[in-house]
Amino acid sequence: MDLIIKPTEACNFKCSFCSSTAIDPDHAGLLDLDYIYKFLKRYPDTATIIVNGGDPLMVDPSYYWKLIDHLDEHNYPATISFTTNLWPFLIKPKKWVDLFNHDRLGICTSFQYGGGRLKGDFSEFTEADFWLCSDAMLKHCGYRPDFIAVIVEENIDDAIKNVELAKEMGVVCKLNYAMASGIQGTTLQLSKIYDLYVKIYDMGLADWEWNTQQMMKRLGGSATTCPQNRNCDSGIRALNPGGDYYSCGAFGDDMDYPINFQEEVIDNGPLQTPLQLDPNIQSMKTACFTCPMFQICNGCKKTVRDMKREGTVESHCRQMKTLAPRILEINGLDPNSVTPYVDETPDNMIAIANI
Ligand SMILES: C[S@@+](CC[C@H](N)C(=O)[O-])C[C@H]1O[C@@H](n2cnc3c(N)ncnc32)[C@H](O)[C@@H]1O
């Protein structure tokens, strides 16, 4: 198991696309460490505790030291991975440096071009700001962190620049499509990000973009990370600040499909999750089940749910049919095995039924 924790909703940034602005009805709550301790008792082999938010650095370092002490005391193997905007670290490195250099801890950060990442005063977090944070990490911790770039309609033309920046920094970035949660109203249509991954591959930039690497082996079934893993809910859990519990961090952002913590964790209940039981989120279309592109085009269950809601499934499918031969080829499969496009819009189905 891996565990995502969002210890607090509080954040020093004001990103215009943020998916995590409504994860805590209290808005100022702090996840009680006892939830994590109970989780670890149930899943002692937990590999990674991913710390998200809000921003992890809005919580006092003593919180994480207590967690590390607990891991040490019980001889748990878990490592801890922060995703942080690093701004508080840039301002006060001394406060964080010992924690950041602890053997169990790794740091990932976030940056993208296009103006949506905003600091606390609503000014843009610029490339120059990002270099300052990255340089501070290099100086105090000896490495530059990898970063996540969120792609929305407004910054899509700048998306590949993020990969070129990653190459210049000697790190790997992850271009993630925007999910519809929090103040981000819509999902970026999944085919648009695959269009980018194919371009990144063809430009020889795959070594610096994580999801392109996943796409290259996805149809062989060996891609394992979010948001390109269809079976993630059997291997990950998420805790929000109030202790509510999910099998997906993204559905946790919507506070949707919760799992009963008492039943699964305290009473050692079964691992079947609400996501496995809902037939509506297993695929975008019926035709997907016989299409060799199934694993790619269906994204994750949160994406299926949201794109169905937004009515973008058919345009996504049409664009994917044009990308499919190249993606199949990249995966070492027959490019001619693409199945024909089937229009499943309700209006069309009615029209066919009336003929
Ligand atoms: C919610 S943030 C919390 C961590 C930290 N505050 C940061 O900005 O890195 C976790 C990651 O999700 C990304 N993110 C935010 N909104 C998103 C959205 N609508 N869709 C996909 N990813 C998003 C952020 O850019 C960041 O990389």
The ligand as an SDF file (V2000), in Angstrom:
LIG
                    3D

 27 29  0  0  0  0  0  0  0  0999 V2000
   -2.7050   20.1780   -4.4870 C   0  0  0  0  0  0  0  0  0  0  0  0
   -0.9930   20.3710   -4.6540 S   0  0  0  0  0  0  0  0  0  0  0  0
   -0.4010   20.3480   -3.0190 C   0  0  0  0  0  0  0  0  0  0  0  0
    1.0960   20.5140   -2.9340 C   0  0  0  0  0  0  0  0  0  0  0  0
    1.6980   21.8890   -3.0710 C   0  0  0  0  0  0  0  0  0  0  0  0
    0.8890   22.9200   -2.5380 N   0  0  0  0  0  0  0  0  0  0  0  0
    2.1420   22.1800   -4.4910 C   0  0  0  0  0  0  0  0  0  0  0  0
    1.6010   23.1000   -5.0860 O   0  0  0  0  0  0  0  0  0  0  0  0
    3.0470   21.5170   -4.9590 O   0  0  0  0  0  0  0  0  0  0  0  0
   -0.4230   18.8010   -5.2600 C   0  0  0  0  0  0  0  0  0  0  0  0
   -0.1180   18.7740   -6.7350 C   0  0  0  0  0  0  0  0  0  0  0  0
   -1.3420   18.7970   -7.4330 O   0  0  0  0  0  0  0  0  0  0  0  0
   -1.2270   19.6840   -8.5050 C   0  0  0  0  0  0  0  0  0  0  0  0
   -2.5720   20.1620   -8.8410 N   0  0  0  0  0  0  0  0  0  0  0  0
   -3.2150   21.2080   -8.3420 C   0  0  0  0  0  0  0  0  0  0  0  0
   -4.4220   21.3500   -8.9200 N   0  0  0  0  0  0  0  0  0  0  0  0
   -4.5470   20.3490   -9.8190 C   0  0  0  0  0  0  0  0  0  0  0  0
   -5.5700   19.9590  -10.7410 C   0  0  0  0  0  0  0  0  0  0  0  0
   -6.7010   20.6540  -10.8730 N   0  0  0  0  0  0  0  0  0  0  0  0
   -5.3570   18.8710  -11.4890 N   0  0  0  0  0  0  0  0  0  0  0  0
   -4.2150   18.1650  -11.3990 C   0  0  0  0  0  0  0  0  0  0  0  0
   -3.2200   18.4860  -10.5450 N   0  0  0  0  0  0  0  0  0  0  0  0
   -3.3620   19.5640   -9.7600 C   0  0  0  0  0  0  0  0  0  0  0  0
   -0.3070   20.7600   -7.9740 C   0  0  0  0  0  0  0  0  0  0  0  0
    0.2780   21.5240   -9.0120 O   0  0  0  0  0  0  0  0  0  0  0  0
    0.6950   19.9420   -7.2290 C   0  0  0  0  0  0  0  0  0  0  0  0
    1.6980   19.4900   -8.1090 O   0  0  0  0  0  0  0  0  0  0  0  0
  1  2  1  0
  2  3  1  0
  2 10  1  0
  3  4  1  0
  4  5  1  0
  5  6  1  0
  5  7  1  0
  7  8  2  0
  7  9  1  0
 10 11  1  0
 11 12  1  0
 11 26  1  0
 12 13  1  0
 13 14  1  0
 13 24  1  0
 14 15  1  0
 14 23  1  0
 15 16  2  0
 16 17  1  0
 17 18  1  0
 17 23  2  0
 18 19  1  0
 18 20  2  0
 20 21  1  0
 21 22  2  0
 22 23  1  0
 24 25  1  0
 24 26  1  0
 26 27  1  0
M  CHG  2   2   1   9  -1
M  END
$$$$
